[in-house]
Amino acid sequence: MPDPAPVIRRREAHDSLRFLYLLAIAAGITGAIYIYGFVFDDLSEEELILLSALWVLPTVFGAYGFVAEKLLSLMDEGNDLSIARAALIWTNALPVIGIFLLLPFLFVKGSNPLSIAFLATLFWALLLVGFFAVIFPLL
């Protein structure tokens, strides 16, 4: 039988990060409400593009932190899974879009939800920059 001590320590560490994830999501949502609800007409298109990262990335960070914790709890239930395999199993319950959203987990090897959230945020930041640099000008 596996030693439960590492699982207990990991759960305690995750508990301390939940506030950080919630705070990041709240900051992202607050930023979006402020930008699009109060100062939208005062900003140029370029400014809106630049400011989108201020609300998208904190929201992504918080959401992926919570998802990473869920996937790590699947791993802790006695399954001998990697984070990527847990993400693939979880996508069975989600539509096709779920596979796309969980794509960053296929590249993560660790089991620290903070680093997973950071790497997923970096992944989406690169996609956001790519979208605004390549696709958006063509629209």
LUMRO-707143 format. One record per atom (N, C-alpha, C, O): atom name; residue number from 1; x, y, z; residue in three letters. Coordinates in nm, 2 decimals, decimal comma. Layout:
<recs>
 atom  nr      x      y      z rest
   CA NUM      X      Y      Z  ALA
...
</recs>
This chain:
<recs>
 atom  nr      x      y      z rest
    N   1   0,09  -0,12   0,00  MET
   CA   1   0,00   0,00   0,00  MET
    C   1   0,09   0,12   0,00  MET
    O   1   0,19   0,13   0,08  MET
    N   2   0,06   0,22  -0,09  PRO
   CA   2   0,14   0,34  -0,09  PRO
    C   2   0,13   0,43   0,03  PRO
    O   2   0,03   0,43   0,10  PRO
    N   3   0,24   0,50   0,06  ASP
   CA   3   0,25   0,58   0,18  ASP
    C   3   0,15   0,71   0,16  ASP
    O   3   0,17   0,78   0,06  ASP
    N   4   0,05   0,73   0,25  PRO
   CA   4  -0,04   0,84   0,23  PRO
    C   4   0,02   0,98   0,26  PRO
    O   4  -0,04   1,08   0,24  PRO
    N   5   0,14   0,98   0,33  ALA
   CA   5   0,20   1,11   0,37  ALA
    C   5   0,22   1,21   0,26  ALA
    O   5   0,19   1,32   0,28  ALA
    N   6   0,28   1,17   0,15  PRO
   CA   6   0,30   1,27   0,04  PRO
    C   6   0,16   1,33  -0,01  PRO
    O   6   0,16   1,44  -0,05  PRO
    N   7   0,06   1,24  -0,02  VAL
   CA   7  -0,07   1,29  -0,06  VAL
    C   7  -0,13   1,39   0,03  VAL
    O   7  -0,18   1,49  -0,01  VAL
    N   8  -0,11   1,36   0,16  ILE
   CA   8  -0,17   1,46   0,26  ILE
    C   8  -0,09   1,59   0,26  ILE
    O   8  -0,15   1,69   0,26  ILE
    N   9   0,04   1,58   0,24  ARG
   CA   9   0,12   1,71   0,23  ARG
    C   9   0,08   1,79   0,11  ARG
    O   9   0,07   1,91   0,11  ARG
    N  10   0,06   1,71  -0,01  ARG
   CA  10   0,02   1,78  -0,13  ARG
    C  10  -0,12   1,85  -0,12  ARG
    O  10  -0,14   1,96  -0,16  ARG
    N  11  -0,21   1,78  -0,05  ARG
   CA  11  -0,34   1,84  -0,03  ARG
    C  11  -0,34   1,96   0,06  ARG
    O  11  -0,40   2,06   0,03  ARG
    N  12  -0,25   1,96   0,16  GLU
   CA  12  -0,24   2,08   0,24  GLU
    C  12  -0,18   2,19   0,17  GLU
    O  12  -0,22   2,31   0,18  GLU
    N  13  -0,08   2,16   0,08  ALA
   CA  13  -0,02   2,27   0,00  ALA
    C  13  -0,12   2,32  -0,10  ALA
    O  13  -0,12   2,44  -0,13  ALA
    N  14  -0,21   2,24  -0,16  HIS
   CA  14  -0,31   2,28  -0,25  HIS
    C  14  -0,41   2,37  -0,18  HIS
    O  14  -0,46   2,47  -0,24  HIS
    N  15  -0,44   2,34  -0,06  ASP
   CA  15  -0,54   2,42   0,01  ASP
    C  15  -0,49   2,57   0,03  ASP
    O  15  -0,57   2,66   0,02  ASP
    N  16  -0,36   2,58   0,04  SER
   CA  16  -0,30   2,72   0,06  SER
    C  16  -0,30   2,79  -0,07  SER
    O  16  -0,29   2,92  -0,07  SER
    N  17  -0,31   2,72  -0,19  LEU
   CA  17  -0,31   2,79  -0,32  LEU
    C  17  -0,45   2,82  -0,37  LEU
    O  17  -0,46   2,90  -0,46  LEU
    N  18  -0,55   2,76  -0,31  ARG
   CA  18  -0,68   2,79  -0,36  ARG
    C  18  -0,72   2,94  -0,35  ARG
    O  18  -0,79   2,99  -0,44  ARG
    N  19  -0,68   3,00  -0,25  PHE
   CA  19  -0,70   3,14  -0,23  PHE
    C  19  -0,64   3,22  -0,35  PHE
    O  19  -0,70   3,31  -0,40  PHE
    N  20  -0,51   3,18  -0,38  LEU
   CA  20  -0,44   3,25  -0,49  LEU
    C  20  -0,52   3,23  -0,62  LEU
    O  20  -0,53   3,33  -0,70  LEU
    N  21  -0,56   3,11  -0,65  TYR
   CA  21  -0,64   3,09  -0,77  TYR
    C  21  -0,77   3,17  -0,78  TYR
    O  21  -0,80   3,23  -0,88  TYR
    N  22  -0,84   3,17  -0,67  LEU
   CA  22  -0,96   3,25  -0,66  LEU
    C  22  -0,94   3,40  -0,67  LEU
    O  22  -1,01   3,46  -0,74  LEU
    N  23  -0,83   3,45  -0,61  LEU
   CA  23  -0,79   3,59  -0,63  LEU
    C  23  -0,76   3,62  -0,77  LEU
    O  23  -0,80   3,73  -0,82  LEU
    N  24  -0,69   3,53  -0,84  ALA
   CA  24  -0,65   3,56  -0,98  ALA
    C  24  -0,78   3,56  -1,07  ALA
    O  24  -0,79   3,65  -1,15  ALA
    N  25  -0,87   3,47  -1,05  ILE
   CA  25  -0,99   3,47  -1,12  ILE
    C  25  -1,07   3,60  -1,09  ILE
    O  25  -1,12   3,66  -1,19  ILE
    N  26  -1,08   3,64  -0,97  ALA
   CA  26  -1,16   3,76  -0,93  ALA
    C  26  -1,09   3,88  -0,99  ALA
    O  26  -1,16   3,97  -1,04  ALA
    N  27  -0,96   3,89  -0,99  ALA
   CA  27  -0,89   4,00  -1,05  ALA
    C  27  -0,91   4,00  -1,20  ALA
    O  27  -0,93   4,11  -1,26  ALA
    N  28  -0,91   3,89  -1,27  GLY
   CA  28  -0,94   3,88  -1,41  GLY
    C  28  -1,08   3,93  -1,45  GLY
    O  28  -1,10   4,01  -1,54  GLY
    N  29  -1,18   3,88  -1,37  ILE
   CA  29  -1,31   3,92  -1,40  ILE
    C  29  -1,34   4,06  -1,37  ILE
    O  29  -1,41   4,13  -1,44  ILE
    N  30  -1,28   4,11  -1,26  THR
   CA  30  -1,29   4,25  -1,23  THR
    C  30  -1,23   4,34  -1,34  THR
    O  30  -1,28   4,44  -1,37  THR
    N  31  -1,11   4,30  -1,39  GLY
   CA  31  -1,04   4,37  -1,49  GLY
    C  31  -1,13   4,38  -1,62  GLY
    O  31  -1,14   4,48  -1,68  GLY
    N  32  -1,19   4,26  -1,65  ALA
   CA  32  -1,28   4,26  -1,77  ALA
    C  32  -1,40   4,35  -1,76  ALA
    O  32  -1,43   4,42  -1,85  ALA
    N  33  -1,46   4,35  -1,64  ILE
   CA  33  -1,58   4,43  -1,62  ILE
    C  33  -1,54   4,58  -1,62  ILE
    O  33  -1,61   4,66  -1,68  ILE
    N  34  -1,42   4,61  -1,57  TYR
   CA  34  -1,38   4,75  -1,57  TYR
    C  34  -1,35   4,80  -1,71  TYR
    O  34  -1,39   4,90  -1,76  TYR
    N  35  -1,27   4,71  -1,79  ILE
   CA  35  -1,23   4,75  -1,92  ILE
    C  35  -1,35   4,76  -2,01  ILE
    O  35  -1,37   4,86  -2,09  ILE
    N  36  -1,43   4,66  -2,01  TYR
   CA  36  -1,54   4,66  -2,11  TYR
    C  36  -1,67   4,73  -2,06  TYR
    O  36  -1,76   4,76  -2,14  TYR
    N  37  -1,68   4,75  -1,93  GLY
   CA  37  -1,80   4,81  -1,88  GLY
    C  37  -1,78   4,96  -1,85  GLY
    O  37  -1,88   5,03  -1,85  GLY
    N  38  -1,66   5,01  -1,83  PHE
   CA  38  -1,65   5,15  -1,79  PHE
    C  38  -1,55   5,23  -1,88  PHE
    O  38  -1,58   5,35  -1,90  PHE
    N  39  -1,45   5,17  -1,93  VAL
   CA  39  -1,35   5,25  -2,01  VAL
    C  39  -1,34   5,21  -2,15  VAL
    O  39  -1,26   5,25  -2,23  VAL
    N  40  -1,44   5,12  -2,20  PHE
   CA  40  -1,43   5,07  -2,33  PHE
    C  40  -1,43   5,18  -2,44  PHE
    O  40  -1,35   5,18  -2,53  PHE
    N  41  -1,52   5,28  -2,43  ASP
   CA  41  -1,53   5,39  -2,53  ASP
    C  41  -1,41   5,48  -2,52  ASP
    O  41  -1,38   5,55  -2,62  ASP
    N  42  -1,33   5,48  -2,42  ASP
   CA  42  -1,22   5,57  -2,40  ASP
    C  42  -1,09   5,51  -2,46  ASP
    O  42  -0,98   5,58  -2,46  ASP
    N  43  -1,09   5,38  -2,49  LEU
   CA  43  -0,97   5,31  -2,53  LEU
    C  43  -0,97   5,29  -2,69  LEU
    O  43  -1,08   5,26  -2,75  LEU
    N  44  -0,85   5,29  -2,74  SER
   CA  44  -0,84   5,26  -2,88  SER
    C  44  -0,84   5,11  -2,90  SER
    O  44  -0,83   5,03  -2,80  SER
    N  45  -0,85   5,06  -3,02  GLU
   CA  45  -0,84   4,92  -3,05  GLU
    C  45  -0,71   4,86  -3,00  GLU
    O  45  -0,71   4,75  -2,95  GLU
    N  46  -0,60   4,93  -3,02  GLU
   CA  46  -0,47   4,88  -2,98  GLU
    C  46  -0,46   4,87  -2,83  GLU
    O  46  -0,40   4,77  -2,78  GLU
    N  47  -0,52   4,97  -2,76  GLU
   CA  47  -0,52   4,96  -2,61  GLU
    C  47  -0,60   4,85  -2,56  GLU
    O  47  -0,56   4,78  -2,46  GLU
    N  48  -0,71   4,82  -2,63  LEU
   CA  48  -0,80   4,71  -2,58  LEU
    C  48  -0,72   4,58  -2,60  LEU
    O  48  -0,73   4,49  -2,52  LEU
    N  49  -0,65   4,57  -2,71  ILE
   CA  49  -0,57   4,45  -2,74  ILE
    C  49  -0,47   4,43  -2,63  ILE
    O  49  -0,45   4,32  -2,57  ILE
    N  50  -0,39   4,53  -2,60  LEU
   CA  50  -0,29   4,52  -2,49  LEU
    C  50  -0,35   4,49  -2,36  LEU
    O  50  -0,29   4,42  -2,28  LEU
    N  51  -0,46   4,55  -2,33  LEU
   CA  51  -0,52   4,53  -2,20  LEU
    C  51  -0,59   4,40  -2,18  LEU
    O  51  -0,62   4,35  -2,07  LEU
    N  52  -0,62   4,33  -2,29  SER
   CA  52  -0,68   4,20  -2,28  SER
    C  52  -0,60   4,10  -2,20  SER
    O  52  -0,65   4,01  -2,13  SER
    N  53  -0,47   4,11  -2,21  ALA
   CA  53  -0,38   4,02  -2,13  ALA
    C  53  -0,40   4,04  -1,98  ALA
    O  53  -0,38   3,95  -1,90  ALA
    N  54  -0,44   4,16  -1,94  LEU
   CA  54  -0,46   4,20  -1,80  LEU
    C  54  -0,57   4,12  -1,73  LEU
    O  54  -0,58   4,11  -1,61  LEU
    N  55  -0,67   4,08  -1,81  TRP
   CA  55  -0,78   4,01  -1,76  TRP
    C  55  -0,78   3,86  -1,80  TRP
    O  55  -0,83   3,78  -1,72  TRP
    N  56  -0,73   3,83  -1,92  VAL
   CA  56  -0,74   3,70  -1,97  VAL
    C  56  -0,64   3,61  -1,89  VAL
    O  56  -0,67   3,50  -1,84  VAL
    N  57  -0,51   3,66  -1,88  LEU
   CA  57  -0,41   3,57  -1,82  LEU
    C  57  -0,43   3,54  -1,67  LEU
    O  57  -0,41   3,43  -1,63  LEU
    N  58  -0,48   3,64  -1,58  PRO
   CA  58  -0,51   3,60  -1,45  PRO
    C  58  -0,62   3,50  -1,44  PRO
    O  58  -0,62   3,41  -1,35  PRO
    N  59  -0,72   3,52  -1,52  THR
   CA  59  -0,84   3,43  -1,52  THR
    C  59  -0,79   3,29  -1,56  THR
    O  59  -0,83   3,19  -1,50  THR
    N  60  -0,71   3,28  -1,67  VAL
   CA  60  -0,65   3,15  -1,71  VAL
    C  60  -0,57   3,09  -1,60  VAL
    O  60  -0,58   2,97  -1,57  VAL
    N  61  -0,49   3,16  -1,54  PHE
   CA  61  -0,40   3,11  -1,43  PHE
    C  61  -0,49   3,05  -1,32  PHE
    O  61  -0,46   2,94  -1,27  PHE
    N  62  -0,59   3,12  -1,27  GLY
   CA  62  -0,67   3,07  -1,17  GLY
    C  62  -0,75   2,95  -1,21  GLY
    O  62  -0,76   2,85  -1,13  GLY
    N  63  -0,80   2,95  -1,33  ALA
   CA  63  -0,88   2,83  -1,37  ALA
    C  63  -0,79   2,71  -1,39  ALA
    O  63  -0,83   2,60  -1,35  ALA
    N  64  -0,68   2,73  -1,45  TYR
   CA  64  -0,59   2,61  -1,46  TYR
    C  64  -0,53   2,56  -1,33  TYR
    O  64  -0,50   2,44  -1,31  TYR
    N  65  -0,52   2,65  -1,23  GLY
   CA  65  -0,48   2,61  -1,10  GLY
    C  65  -0,58   2,52  -1,04  GLY
    O  65  -0,55   2,41  -0,98  GLY
    N  66  -0,71   2,55  -1,05  PHE
   CA  66  -0,82   2,47  -1,00  PHE
    C  66  -0,83   2,34  -1,07  PHE
    O  66  -0,84   2,23  -1,01  PHE
    N  67  -0,81   2,34  -1,21  VAL
   CA  67  -0,82   2,22  -1,29  VAL
    C  67  -0,70   2,13  -1,25  VAL
    O  67  -0,71   2,01  -1,24  VAL
    N  68  -0,58   2,19  -1,24  ALA
   CA  68  -0,46   2,11  -1,20  ALA
    C  68  -0,49   2,04  -1,07  ALA
    O  68  -0,45   1,92  -1,05  ALA
    N  69  -0,55   2,10  -0,97  GLU
   CA  69  -0,58   2,04  -0,85  GLU
    C  69  -0,67   1,92  -0,86  GLU
    O  69  -0,65   1,82  -0,80  GLU
    N  70  -0,77   1,94  -0,95  LYS
   CA  70  -0,87   1,83  -0,97  LYS
    C  70  -0,80   1,71  -1,04  LYS
    O  70  -0,82   1,60  -1,00  LYS
    N  71  -0,71   1,74  -1,13  LEU
   CA  71  -0,64   1,63  -1,20  LEU
    C  71  -0,55   1,56  -1,11  LEU
    O  71  -0,53   1,44  -1,11  LEU
    N  72  -0,48   1,64  -1,02  LEU
   CA  72  -0,39   1,58  -0,92  LEU
    C  72  -0,46   1,50  -0,82  LEU
    O  72  -0,41   1,40  -0,77  LEU
    N  73  -0,59   1,54  -0,79  SER
   CA  73  -0,67   1,46  -0,69  SER
    C  73  -0,71   1,32  -0,76  SER
    O  73  -0,72   1,22  -0,69  SER
    N  74  -0,73   1,33  -0,89  LEU
   CA  74  -0,75   1,20  -0,96  LEU
    C  74  -0,63   1,11  -0,95  LEU
    O  74  -0,65   0,99  -0,94  LEU
    N  75  -0,51   1,17  -0,96  MET
   CA  75  -0,39   1,09  -0,95  MET
    C  75  -0,37   1,04  -0,81  MET
    O  75  -0,32   0,93  -0,79  MET
    N  76  -0,42   1,11  -0,71  ASP
   CA  76  -0,40   1,07  -0,57  ASP
    C  76  -0,50   0,96  -0,53  ASP
    O  76  -0,48   0,90  -0,42  ASP
    N  77  -0,60   0,94  -0,61  GLU
   CA  77  -0,70   0,83  -0,57  GLU
    C  77  -0,65   0,69  -0,59  GLU
    O  77  -0,73   0,60  -0,59  GLU
    N  78  -0,52   0,68  -0,61  GLY
   CA  78  -0,46   0,55  -0,62  GLY
    C  78  -0,44   0,50  -0,77  GLY
    O  78  -0,39   0,40  -0,79  GLY
    N  79  -0,47   0,59  -0,86  ASN
   CA  79  -0,45   0,56  -1,00  ASN
    C  79  -0,30   0,59  -1,03  ASN
    O  79  -0,25   0,69  -0,98  ASN
    N  80  -0,24   0,51  -1,10  ASP
   CA  80  -0,10   0,53  -1,14  ASP
    C  80  -0,10   0,61  -1,28  ASP
    O  80  -0,08   0,55  -1,38  ASP
    N  81  -0,13   0,74  -1,26  LEU
   CA  81  -0,15   0,83  -1,38  LEU
    C  81  -0,05   0,94  -1,38  LEU
    O  81  -0,01   0,99  -1,28  LEU
    N  82  -0,02   0,98  -1,50  SER
   CA  82   0,06   1,11  -1,52  SER
    C  82  -0,05   1,22  -1,53  SER
    O  82  -0,17   1,19  -1,55  SER
    N  83  -0,01   1,34  -1,52  ILE
   CA  83  -0,10   1,45  -1,53  ILE
    C  83  -0,16   1,46  -1,67  ILE
    O  83  -0,28   1,49  -1,68  ILE
    N  84  -0,08   1,42  -1,77  ALA
   CA  84  -0,13   1,42  -1,91  ALA
    C  84  -0,24   1,31  -1,92  ALA
    O  84  -0,34   1,34  -1,99  ALA
    N  85  -0,21   1,20  -1,87  ARG
   CA  85  -0,31   1,09  -1,88  ARG
    C  85  -0,44   1,12  -1,80  ARG
    O  85  -0,55   1,09  -1,85  ARG
    N  86  -0,43   1,18  -1,68  ALA
   CA  86  -0,54   1,22  -1,61  ALA
    C  86  -0,62   1,33  -1,69  ALA
    O  86  -0,75   1,32  -1,69  ALA
    N  87  -0,56   1,42  -1,76  ALA
   CA  87  -0,62   1,52  -1,84  ALA
    C  87  -0,70   1,45  -1,96  ALA
    O  87  -0,81   1,49  -1,99  ALA
    N  88  -0,64   1,35  -2,02  LEU
   CA  88  -0,70   1,28  -2,13  LEU
    C  88  -0,83   1,20  -2,08  LEU
    O  88  -0,93   1,20  -2,15  LEU
    N  89  -0,82   1,14  -1,96  ILE
   CA  89  -0,93   1,07  -1,90  ILE
    C  89  -1,04   1,17  -1,87  ILE
    O  89  -1,16   1,14  -1,90  ILE
    N  90  -1,01   1,28  -1,82  TRP
   CA  90  -1,11   1,39  -1,79  TRP
    C  90  -1,17   1,44  -1,91  TRP
    O  90  -1,29   1,47  -1,91  TRP
    N  91  -1,11   1,45  -2,02  THR
   CA  91  -1,17   1,50  -2,15  THR
    C  91  -1,27   1,40  -2,20  THR
    O  91  -1,35   1,44  -2,29  THR
    N  92  -1,27   1,28  -2,16  ASN
   CA  92  -1,38   1,19  -2,20  ASN
    C  92  -1,52   1,24  -2,16  ASN
    O  92  -1,61   1,21  -2,23  ASN
    N  93  -1,52   1,31  -2,05  ALA
   CA  93  -1,65   1,36  -2,01  ALA
    C  93  -1,68   1,50  -2,07  ALA
    O  93  -1,79   1,55  -2,04  ALA
    N  94  -1,59   1,56  -2,14  LEU
   CA  94  -1,61   1,69  -2,20  LEU
    C  94  -1,63   1,68  -2,35  LEU
    O  94  -1,58   1,59  -2,41  LEU
    N  95  -1,69   1,78  -2,41  PRO
   CA  95  -1,70   1,79  -2,55  PRO
    C  95  -1,56   1,81  -2,62  PRO
    O  95  -1,46   1,82  -2,55  PRO
    N  96  -1,56   1,82  -2,75  VAL
   CA  96  -1,43   1,84  -2,82  VAL
    C  96  -1,35   1,96  -2,77  VAL
    O  96  -1,23   1,96  -2,77  VAL
    N  97  -1,42   2,06  -2,73  ILE
   CA  97  -1,35   2,19  -2,68  ILE
    C  97  -1,27   2,16  -2,56  ILE
    O  97  -1,17   2,22  -2,53  ILE
    N  98  -1,32   2,06  -2,48  GLY
   CA  98  -1,24   2,02  -2,36  GLY
    C  98  -1,10   1,97  -2,39  GLY
    O  98  -1,01   2,00  -2,31  GLY
    N  99  -1,09   1,90  -2,50  ILE
   CA  99  -0,96   1,85  -2,54  ILE
    C  99  -0,86   1,97  -2,57  ILE
    O  99  -0,75   1,97  -2,53  ILE
    N 100  -0,92   2,07  -2,64  PHE
   CA 100  -0,84   2,19  -2,67  PHE
    C 100  -0,80   2,26  -2,54  PHE
    O 100  -0,69   2,31  -2,53  PHE
    N 101  -0,89   2,28  -2,45  LEU
   CA 101  -0,87   2,35  -2,33  LEU
    C 101  -0,77   2,28  -2,24  LEU
    O 101  -0,69   2,34  -2,16  LEU
    N 102  -0,77   2,15  -2,24  LEU
   CA 102  -0,67   2,07  -2,16  LEU
    C 102  -0,54   2,04  -2,23  LEU
    O 102  -0,46   1,97  -2,17  LEU
    N 103  -0,52   2,09  -2,35  LEU
   CA 103  -0,40   2,07  -2,42  LEU
    C 103  -0,27   2,10  -2,35  LEU
    O 103  -0,18   2,02  -2,36  LEU
    N 104  -0,26   2,21  -2,27  PRO
   CA 104  -0,14   2,24  -2,20  PRO
    C 104  -0,10   2,12  -2,10  PRO
    O 104   0,02   2,11  -2,08  PRO
    N 105  -0,19   2,05  -2,05  PHE
   CA 105  -0,16   1,94  -1,96  PHE
    C 105  -0,08   1,83  -2,03  PHE
    O 105  -0,01   1,75  -1,96  PHE
    N 106  -0,09   1,82  -2,16  LEU
   CA 106  -0,01   1,71  -2,23  LEU
    C 106   0,14   1,74  -2,23  LEU
    O 106   0,22   1,65  -2,25  LEU
    N 107   0,18   1,87  -2,20  PHE
   CA 107   0,32   1,90  -2,20  PHE
    C 107   0,38   1,92  -2,06  PHE
    O 107   0,50   1,95  -2,05  PHE
    N 108   0,30   1,89  -1,96  VAL
   CA 108   0,34   1,91  -1,82  VAL
    C 108   0,39   1,78  -1,76  VAL
    O 108   0,32   1,68  -1,78  VAL
    N 109   0,50   1,78  -1,69  LYS
   CA 109   0,55   1,65  -1,63  LYS
    C 109   0,54   1,65  -1,48  LYS
    O 109   0,54   1,55  -1,42  LYS
    N 110   0,53   1,77  -1,42  GLY
   CA 110   0,53   1,78  -1,27  GLY
    C 110   0,40   1,76  -1,21  GLY
    O 110   0,30   1,73  -1,27  GLY
    N 111   0,40   1,77  -1,08  SER
   CA 111   0,27   1,75  -1,00  SER
    C 111   0,25   1,87  -0,90  SER
    O 111   0,19   1,85  -0,80  SER
    N 112   0,31   1,99  -0,94  ASN
   CA 112   0,29   2,11  -0,86  ASN
    C 112   0,18   2,19  -0,93  ASN
    O 112   0,21   2,24  -1,04  ASN
    N 113   0,06   2,21  -0,87  PRO
   CA 113  -0,04   2,28  -0,94  PRO
    C 113   0,00   2,43  -0,97  PRO
    O 113  -0,05   2,48  -1,07  PRO
    N 114   0,08   2,49  -0,89  LEU
   CA 114   0,12   2,63  -0,92  LEU
    C 114   0,21   2,63  -1,04  LEU
    O 114   0,19   2,72  -1,13  LEU
    N 115   0,30   2,54  -1,06  SER
   CA 115   0,38   2,54  -1,18  SER
    C 115   0,30   2,50  -1,30  SER
    O 115   0,32   2,55  -1,41  SER
    N 116   0,20   2,41  -1,28  ILE
   CA 116   0,11   2,37  -1,39  ILE
    C 116   0,03   2,49  -1,44  ILE
    O 116   0,01   2,52  -1,56  ILE
    N 117  -0,02   2,57  -1,34  ALA
   CA 117  -0,10   2,69  -1,38  ALA
    C 117  -0,02   2,79  -1,45  ALA
    O 117  -0,06   2,85  -1,54  ALA
    N 118   0,11   2,80  -1,40  PHE
   CA 118   0,20   2,90  -1,46  PHE
    C 118   0,23   2,86  -1,61  PHE
    O 118   0,22   2,94  -1,70  PHE
    N 119   0,26   2,73  -1,63  LEU
   CA 119   0,29   2,68  -1,77  LEU
    C 119   0,17   2,69  -1,86  LEU
    O 119   0,18   2,73  -1,98  LEU
    N 120   0,05   2,66  -1,81  ALA
   CA 120  -0,07   2,67  -1,89  ALA
    C 120  -0,10   2,82  -1,92  ALA
    O 120  -0,14   2,85  -2,03  ALA
    N 121  -0,07   2,91  -1,83  THR
   CA 121  -0,09   3,05  -1,86  THR
    C 121   0,01   3,10  -1,96  THR
    O 121  -0,02   3,18  -2,05  THR
    N 122   0,14   3,05  -1,95  LEU
   CA 122   0,24   3,08  -2,05  LEU
    C 122   0,19   3,03  -2,19  LEU
    O 122   0,21   3,10  -2,29  LEU
    N 123   0,14   2,91  -2,20  PHE
   CA 123   0,09   2,85  -2,32  PHE
    C 123  -0,02   2,94  -2,38  PHE
    O 123  -0,01   2,97  -2,50  PHE
    N 124  -0,12   2,98  -2,30  TRP
   CA 124  -0,22   3,07  -2,35  TRP
    C 124  -0,18   3,21  -2,38  TRP
    O 124  -0,23   3,27  -2,47  TRP
    N 125  -0,08   3,26  -2,31  ALA
   CA 125  -0,02   3,39  -2,34  ALA
    C 125   0,05   3,39  -2,48  ALA
    O 125   0,03   3,48  -2,56  ALA
    N 126   0,12   3,28  -2,51  LEU
   CA 126   0,18   3,26  -2,65  LEU
    C 126   0,07   3,26  -2,75  LEU
    O 126   0,09   3,31  -2,86  LEU
    N 127  -0,04   3,18  -2,73  LEU
   CA 127  -0,15   3,18  -2,82  LEU
    C 127  -0,21   3,31  -2,84  LEU
    O 127  -0,25   3,35  -2,95  LEU
    N 128  -0,23   3,39  -2,73  LEU
   CA 128  -0,29   3,52  -2,74  LEU
    C 128  -0,20   3,61  -2,82  LEU
    O 128  -0,25   3,69  -2,91  LEU
    N 129  -0,07   3,61  -2,80  VAL
   CA 129   0,02   3,70  -2,87  VAL
    C 129   0,02   3,65  -3,02  VAL
    O 129   0,02   3,74  -3,11  VAL
    N 130   0,02   3,53  -3,05  GLY
   CA 130   0,01   3,48  -3,18  GLY
    C 130  -0,12   3,52  -3,25  GLY
    O 130  -0,11   3,56  -3,37  GLY
    N 131  -0,23   3,51  -3,18  PHE
   CA 131  -0,36   3,55  -3,24  PHE
    C 131  -0,35   3,70  -3,28  PHE
    O 131  -0,39   3,74  -3,39  PHE
    N 132  -0,31   3,78  -3,18  PHE
   CA 132  -0,31   3,93  -3,21  PHE
    C 132  -0,20   3,97  -3,31  PHE
    O 132  -0,22   4,07  -3,38  PHE
    N 133  -0,10   3,89  -3,32  ALA
   CA 133   0,01   3,93  -3,42  ALA
    C 133  -0,02   3,88  -3,56  ALA
    O 133   0,02   3,94  -3,65  ALA
    N 134  -0,08   3,76  -3,57  VAL
   CA 134  -0,10   3,70  -3,70  VAL
    C 134  -0,24   3,70  -3,75  VAL
    O 134  -0,27   3,75  -3,86  VAL
    N 135  -0,33   3,65  -3,67  ILE
   CA 135  -0,47   3,63  -3,72  ILE
    C 135  -0,55   3,76  -3,71  ILE
    O 135  -0,62   3,80  -3,81  ILE
    N 136  -0,54   3,84  -3,60  PHE
   CA 136  -0,62   3,96  -3,59  PHE
    C 136  -0,60   4,06  -3,70  PHE
    O 136  -0,70   4,12  -3,74  PHE
    N 137  -0,48   4,09  -3,74  PRO
   CA 137  -0,46   4,18  -3,85  PRO
    C 137  -0,52   4,14  -3,98  PRO
    O 137  -0,55   4,23  -4,06  PRO
    N 138  -0,54   4,01  -4,00  LEU
   CA 138  -0,61   3,97  -4,12  LEU
    C 138  -0,76   3,98  -4,12  LEU
    O 138  -0,82   3,97  -4,23  LEU
    N 139  -0,82   4,01  -4,01  LEU
   CA 139  -0,96   4,02  -4,00  LEU
    C 139  -1,01   4,15  -4,05  LEU
    O 139  -1,13   4,18  -4,05  LEU
</recs>
